[in-house]
Amino acid sequence: MDIRAYNRNAWDKQVEQGNPWTIPVSHEQIMQARLGDWKIVLTPSIPVPKHWFPEFQAKPVLCLASGGGQQAPILAAAGGIVTSLDNSPRQLEMDQLVAKREGLKITTIEGDMRDLSMFPDNQFVLIFHPVSNVFVPEVRSVWQEAFRVLQPGGVLLSGFTNPINYIFDWQKIEEDGVLEVKYRLPYSDINDMSPDQLEKLFKEECPLEYSHSFDDQIGGQIDAGLMITGFFEDRDPLRLIGQFMPTFFAMRAVKPKD
């Protein structure tokens, strides 16, 4: 099946359903960002440290698979020349909703996070890529493209899911509050769910997800030529797994100048 097309429609549906990652920031948050008082997240709860960001005022910034009216408007209000690329038209509408409401300039492009061919080499000083590559089957092309379009000395900030999340039986977690190991890694909804589970997922129009190894998430960035300069763990405290271990990671990587 066409995974990108399916997940595009599924995320459009998430906007209609009010998924927390589709709710635009407030006017007050934009006003604070204009004054230099702002914070954004790559992962569920811990704000990205301010010292992780390069000087991006009046410089090109790419919010990669980051639509939803949250990070892109904040970075634009903080002074960046922001482009938001996302697979979901409705997520991009949320970015434009805030831009219109607040008088911000945000360029929005519908596209695949693995294909940045619409951008020239060495364009962006910052790429902001929150947890979103669980929605594509492979991620190494994401890092290769990010490296290509970053300026020398440019920064990639990325968030990703701990793959161990995917070894557990989600049905038992939801119904019984029990963590029971069921799946091998790498995991994918389309290959590992039972026919009944898949039917339920398709009926509810939920996005399809894939686990990715540390080899691909971390090693993939290194192999693309990036230097890792920052890392932290995070967790979703509202989920059972997050009560026992880190469930998300954030990373800072730099494209060498030489």
VEXDREN-2710 file (C-alpha; in Angstrom, 1 decimal):
% VEXDREN-2710
k/r/px/py/pz
1/MET/0.0/0.0/0.0
2/ASP/1.0/3.6/-0.4
3/ILE/2.1/4.3/3.2
4/ARG/2.8/8.0/2.6
5/ALA/-0.7/8.6/1.2
6/TYR/-2.3/6.6/4.0
7/ASN/-0.4/8.5/6.7
8/ARG/-1.2/11.8/5.0
9/ASN/-4.9/11.2/5.3
10/ALA/-4.5/9.7/8.8
11/TRP/-2.8/12.9/10.1
12/ASP/-5.4/15.1/8.4
13/LYS/-7.8/13.1/10.5
14/GLN/-5.8/13.6/13.6
15/VAL/-6.2/17.4/13.1
16/GLU/-10.0/17.0/13.0
17/GLN/-9.8/14.8/16.2
18/GLY/-7.8/17.4/18.1
19/ASN/-4.6/15.4/18.6
20/PRO/-2.4/17.4/21.0
21/TRP/0.3/17.7/18.4
22/THR/-2.1/19.5/16.0
23/ILE/-3.3/22.3/18.4
24/PRO/-1.7/25.7/17.5
25/VAL/0.1/27.8/20.0
26/SER/-1.6/30.7/21.6
27/HIS/-1.3/34.4/20.9
28/GLU/0.4/34.8/24.3
29/GLN/3.1/32.3/23.3
30/ILE/3.8/34.1/20.1
31/MET/4.1/37.5/21.9
32/GLN/6.5/36.0/24.4
33/ALA/8.6/34.5/21.5
34/ARG/8.8/37.9/19.9
35/LEU/10.3/39.1/23.2
36/GLY/12.8/36.3/23.2
37/ASP/11.0/34.2/25.9
38/TRP/10.2/30.9/24.2
39/LYS/10.6/27.2/24.4
40/ILE/9.7/24.3/22.1
41/VAL/10.0/20.5/22.4
42/LEU/11.4/17.7/20.2
43/THR/9.9/15.1/22.6
44/PRO/6.8/15.0/24.8
45/SER/7.8/17.1/27.8
46/ILE/11.4/18.4/28.1
47/PRO/12.0/21.7/26.3
48/VAL/15.1/21.8/24.0
49/PRO/17.9/23.6/25.8
50/LYS/18.4/27.2/24.4
51/HIS/22.1/26.6/23.9
52/TRP/21.4/23.8/21.5
53/PHE/20.0/26.4/19.0
54/PRO/22.4/28.2/16.6
55/GLU/21.9/31.9/15.9
56/PHE/19.0/31.7/13.5
57/GLN/17.4/35.2/13.6
58/ALA/17.0/36.4/9.9
59/LYS/18.4/33.0/8.7
60/PRO/16.7/30.1/7.0
61/VAL/15.2/27.4/9.3
62/LEU/13.5/24.2/8.2
63/CYS/10.8/22.6/10.4
64/LEU/10.9/19.0/9.1
65/ALA/7.8/16.9/9.5
66/SER/6.9/19.4/12.2
67/GLY/3.5/20.9/11.1
68/GLY/0.7/21.6/13.5
69/GLY/1.0/25.2/14.4
70/GLN/3.5/24.8/17.2
71/GLN/7.2/24.8/16.5
72/ALA/7.3/26.7/13.2
73/PRO/5.3/29.7/14.4
74/ILE/7.4/30.0/17.6
75/LEU/10.7/29.9/15.6
76/ALA/9.3/32.4/13.1
77/ALA/8.2/34.7/16.0
78/ALA/11.7/34.4/17.4
79/GLY/13.1/35.7/14.2
80/GLY/13.8/32.8/11.9
81/ILE/13.0/32.7/8.2
82/VAL/10.9/29.5/8.5
83/THR/9.9/26.8/6.0
84/SER/7.6/24.1/7.3
85/LEU/7.6/20.8/5.4
86/ASP/5.0/18.2/6.4
87/ASN/3.2/15.2/4.8
88/SER/-0.2/16.4/6.1
89/PRO/-1.9/19.4/4.4
90/ARG/-4.1/19.9/7.5
91/GLN/-1.0/20.1/9.7
92/LEU/0.4/22.8/7.4
93/GLU/-2.9/24.6/7.6
94/MET/-2.3/24.9/11.3
95/ASP/1.0/26.6/10.7
96/GLN/-0.6/29.0/8.3
97/LEU/-3.5/29.6/10.7
98/VAL/-1.1/30.9/13.3
99/ALA/1.0/32.8/10.7
100/LYS/-2.1/34.7/9.4
101/ARG/-3.4/35.3/13.0
102/GLU/-0.1/36.7/14.2
103/GLY/1.3/38.4/11.0
104/LEU/4.1/35.9/10.6
105/LYS/5.8/34.7/7.4
106/ILE/6.0/30.9/7.2
107/THR/6.5/29.0/3.9
108/THR/4.7/25.7/3.9
109/ILE/5.4/22.8/1.6
110/GLU/3.6/19.4/1.5
111/GLY/6.3/16.7/1.1
112/ASP/8.1/13.6/2.3
113/MET/10.7/14.1/5.0
114/ARG/12.9/11.7/3.1
115/ASP/13.0/13.8/-0.1
116/LEU/14.2/17.4/0.2
117/SER/15.0/17.7/-3.5
118/MET/13.1/21.0/-3.7
119/PHE/15.9/22.6/-1.6
120/PRO/19.4/23.4/-2.8
121/ASP/22.5/22.3/-1.0
122/ASN/23.7/24.2/2.1
123/GLN/20.4/26.2/2.6
124/PHE/19.4/26.0/6.2
125/VAL/21.2/27.0/9.4
126/LEU/18.8/25.0/11.5
127/ILE/16.6/21.9/10.9
128/PHE/14.1/21.1/13.6
129/HIS/12.8/17.6/13.4
130/PRO/10.6/16.4/16.3
131/VAL/9.5/12.8/16.9
132/SER/7.9/12.0/13.5
133/ASN/10.0/9.5/11.6
134/VAL/8.1/6.6/13.2
135/PHE/5.6/7.3/10.3
136/VAL/8.1/6.3/7.5
137/PRO/9.5/2.8/6.9
138/GLU/13.2/4.0/6.8
139/VAL/15.0/7.0/8.1
140/ARG/18.6/7.0/6.8
141/SER/17.5/9.1/3.8
142/VAL/16.1/11.6/6.2
143/TRP/19.6/12.2/7.7
144/GLN/21.3/12.2/4.3
145/GLU/19.0/14.8/3.0
146/ALA/19.2/16.9/6.2
147/PHE/23.0/16.8/5.9
148/ARG/22.8/18.0/2.3
149/VAL/20.6/21.0/2.9
150/LEU/22.3/22.1/6.1
151/GLN/24.8/24.9/5.8
152/PRO/28.3/24.0/7.0
153/GLY/28.2/24.6/10.7
154/GLY/24.4/24.2/10.6
155/VAL/22.5/22.3/13.3
156/LEU/20.0/19.4/13.2
157/LEU/17.8/19.0/16.2
158/SER/15.9/15.7/16.2
159/GLY/13.6/13.7/18.4
160/PHE/13.0/9.9/18.1
161/THR/11.2/7.1/19.8
162/ASN/12.9/4.4/21.9
163/PRO/12.4/1.3/19.8
164/ILE/11.7/-0.8/22.9
165/ASN/8.3/0.8/23.0
166/TYR/7.3/-1.5/20.2
167/ILE/8.1/-4.8/21.8
168/PHE/5.0/-4.7/24.0
169/ASP/1.4/-5.9/23.3
170/TRP/-0.4/-2.6/23.1
171/GLN/-3.8/-4.2/23.4
172/LYS/-2.9/-5.6/26.8
173/ILE/-1.5/-2.2/27.9
174/GLU/-4.8/-0.5/26.9
175/GLU/-7.1/-3.2/28.3
176/ASP/-5.3/-4.6/31.3
177/GLY/-2.5/-2.2/32.1
178/VAL/0.0/-5.0/31.6
179/LEU/3.4/-4.7/29.9
180/GLU/3.8/-8.0/28.1
181/VAL/6.5/-8.6/25.5
182/LYS/5.1/-9.7/22.2
183/TYR/6.9/-8.3/19.2
184/ARG/10.4/-8.6/17.8
185/LEU/12.3/-5.5/16.5
186/PRO/12.2/-3.9/14.0
187/TYR/8.5/-3.6/14.3
188/SER/5.9/-2.3/11.9
189/ASP/2.1/-2.0/12.3
190/ILE/1.6/-3.2/8.7
191/ASN/3.6/-6.4/9.2
192/ASP/3.2/-7.2/12.9
193/MET/-0.4/-6.4/13.8
194/SER/-3.0/-9.1/13.6
195/PRO/-5.6/-8.8/10.9
196/ASP/-8.2/-7.7/13.5
197/GLN/-5.8/-5.1/14.9
198/LEU/-5.1/-3.7/11.5
199/GLU/-8.8/-3.6/10.6
200/LYS/-9.4/-1.6/13.8
201/LEU/-6.5/0.7/13.0
202/PHE/-7.7/1.3/9.5
203/LYS/-11.3/1.8/10.6
204/GLU/-10.1/4.5/13.2
205/GLU/-7.8/6.0/10.5
206/CYS/-4.8/6.0/12.9
207/PRO/-1.4/6.6/11.4
208/LEU/0.8/3.6/10.7
209/GLU/4.1/3.4/12.7
210/TYR/7.5/1.8/12.4
211/SER/10.3/1.2/14.9
212/HIS/13.8/2.2/14.0
213/SER/17.1/0.9/15.4
214/PHE/19.7/3.0/17.2
215/ASP/21.9/2.0/14.2
216/ASP/19.6/3.9/11.9
217/GLN/18.6/6.8/14.2
218/ILE/22.1/7.6/15.7
219/GLY/24.4/5.7/13.4
220/GLY/22.5/7.0/10.4
221/GLN/23.2/10.6/11.4
222/ILE/26.9/9.8/12.0
223/ASP/27.1/7.9/8.7
224/ALA/25.5/10.9/6.9
225/GLY/28.4/13.0/8.1
226/LEU/26.9/14.7/11.1
227/MET/28.7/15.2/14.4
228/ILE/26.6/14.4/17.6
229/THR/27.0/17.2/20.1
230/GLY/24.0/16.8/22.4
231/PHE/21.7/14.2/23.7
232/PHE/19.0/13.7/26.4
233/GLU/16.2/11.3/27.4
234/ASP/12.6/12.0/27.9
235/ARG/9.4/10.0/28.6
236/ASP/5.7/10.3/28.3
237/PRO/4.5/10.1/31.9
238/LEU/0.9/9.6/30.8
239/ARG/1.8/6.2/29.3
240/LEU/2.5/3.1/31.3
241/ILE/5.9/2.4/29.7
242/GLY/7.0/5.9/30.5
243/GLN/6.6/5.2/34.2
244/PHE/9.5/2.6/34.0
245/MET/12.0/3.9/31.4
246/PRO/12.8/6.7/28.9
247/THR/10.6/6.4/25.9
248/PHE/12.0/9.2/23.7
249/PHE/15.4/10.7/22.9
250/ALA/16.5/14.1/21.6
251/MET/19.7/14.7/19.8
252/ARG/21.8/17.7/18.5
253/ALA/24.0/17.2/15.5
254/VAL/26.2/19.6/13.5
255/LYS/27.3/19.6/9.9
256/PRO/31.1/20.1/10.0
257/LYS/32.4/23.3/8.5
258/ASP/35.3/21.6/6.7
END
